[in-house]
């Protein structure tokens, strides 16, 4: 049996990214590295720091690379399209959406994409969801799946 250990997120500004994930998701910082193996340096040129954060049972590895640029052309490249976060109630969707807007409007963070969250939609099976971008331009879906 296998299990996923963490999701790795590249950023060009770790302080901005860490602050946003702490403010929006309520993550807890676990550890930080600033020295790397030759293998890591060859795979991730320009890496300067790596911080592990956790929210619930999910670990995120936020790593700063000095050479990163936001490139809209890369959106057409094969990549993870989004990460889906389940909520326990439809009301929590509204809370999460409103919280994103509040955090965005605080102007405390630099966003790669200024796109607002989508509206909450309901599909034919009663599943509700909306989408948003983090400070790096990475997409998250928030969803509520009703229990039968």
C-alpha positions in Angstrom: 0.0 0.0 0.0 1.2 3.5 -0.8 0.2 6.9 0.5 1.0 10.4 -0.6 3.5 12.2 1.7 3.3 15.8 0.6 2.5 18.3 -2.2 5.4 20.5 -3.3 4.8 24.1 -4.3 7.4 26.3 -6.0 7.4 30.0 -5.3 9.7 32.9 -6.0 8.8 34.5 -2.6 8.7 32.1 0.3 7.8 34.7 2.9 4.8 35.9 0.8 3.7 32.3 0.1 4.1 31.1 3.7 2.3 34.1 5.1 -0.6 33.5 2.6 -0.9 29.8 3.3 -0.8 30.5 7.1 -3.4 33.3 6.8 -5.8 31.5 4.3 -5.4 27.8 5.2 -4.2 28.1 8.8 -1.2 26.0 8.1 1.4 25.2 10.8 5.1 25.6 10.0 7.0 22.4 10.8 10.6 23.0 9.6 12.8 24.9 7.2 15.9 24.0 5.2 18.4 26.2 3.5 21.1 23.7 2.6 20.5 21.1 -0.1 22.0 18.0 -1.5 23.7 18.0 -4.9 20.7 16.0 -6.3 18.2 18.7 -5.1 20.4 21.5 -6.5 20.6 19.8 -9.9 16.8 19.1 -10.0 15.8 22.6 -8.6 18.3 25.2 -9.8 18.1 28.4 -7.7 16.4 26.7 -4.7 17.2 28.8 -1.6 14.8 27.6 1.1 12.2 24.9 1.7 9.6 25.0 4.4 7.2 22.2 5.4 3.7 23.2 6.6 0.8 21.1 7.6 -2.9 21.6 7.7 -4.7 18.5 9.1 -3.1 15.4 7.7 -1.8 17.3 4.6 1.8 18.3 4.3 2.9 21.0 1.8 6.5 21.7 0.9 6.9 25.3 -0.1 10.1 25.9 -1.8 11.7 29.2 -3.0 13.5 29.3 -6.3 15.1 32.6 -7.1 14.8 31.9 -10.9 11.1 31.4 -11.1 8.9 33.6 -13.3 5.2 33.5 -13.9 4.7 32.4 -17.5 1.1 32.2 -18.8 2.3 30.2 -21.8 3.2 27.4 -19.4 -0.5 27.1 -18.5 -0.8 25.0 -21.7 1.9 22.6 -20.5 1.1 19.2 -19.0 0.9 19.8 -15.2 -1.3 19.2 -12.2 -4.3 21.2 -13.1 -5.6 21.8 -9.5 -5.8 20.5 -6.0 -9.3 19.8 -4.6 -10.1 20.5 -1.0 -13.3 18.9 0.4 -15.5 20.9 2.8 -18.0 19.4 5.4 -20.8 21.7 4.5 -22.0 24.0 1.7 -21.8 26.9 4.1 -18.1 26.3 4.4 -17.7 27.0 0.7 -19.1 30.5 1.1 -16.9 31.1 4.2 -13.8 29.9 2.2 -14.7 32.1 -0.8 -15.4 35.1 1.3 -12.1 34.6 3.2 -10.1 34.5 0.0 -11.6 37.9 -1.0 -10.9 39.3 2.4 -7.2 38.1 2.3 -6.8 39.4 -1.3 -8.3 42.8 -0.4 -6.0 43.2 2.5 -3.2 43.9 0.0 -0.8 42.1 2.3 0.2 39.7 -0.4 1.6 39.8 -4.0 -0.5 37.6 -6.3 0.8 36.2 -9.6 -2.8 36.3 -10.8 -5.4 38.8 -9.6 -8.3 36.6 -10.7 -11.2 36.5 -8.2 -12.6 33.2 -7.1 -15.3 31.7 -9.3 -18.9 31.7 -8.2 -20.1 28.6 -6.3 -21.8 26.3 -8.8 -24.0 23.2 -8.2 -23.9 20.3 -10.7 -26.8 17.9 -11.5 -25.8 15.6 -8.6 -25.9 18.4 -6.0 -22.1 18.7 -5.8 -21.1 22.3 -5.1 -17.7 23.8 -5.9 -15.7 26.9 -6.7 -12.1 27.6 -7.8 -9.4 30.1 -6.7 -5.7 30.8 -7.2 -3.1 31.0 -4.5 -0.4 33.7 -4.5 1.7 31.7 -7.0 -1.2 31.3 -9.5 -1.8 27.7 -8.5 -5.4 26.6 -8.7 -7.5 25.1 -5.9 -11.0 23.7 -6.1 -13.2 23.7 -3.0 -16.0 21.2 -3.1 -18.9 19.9 -1.1 -20.3 16.5 -1.9 -23.6 15.8 -0.3 -23.9 12.5 1.6 -26.6 10.2 0.3 
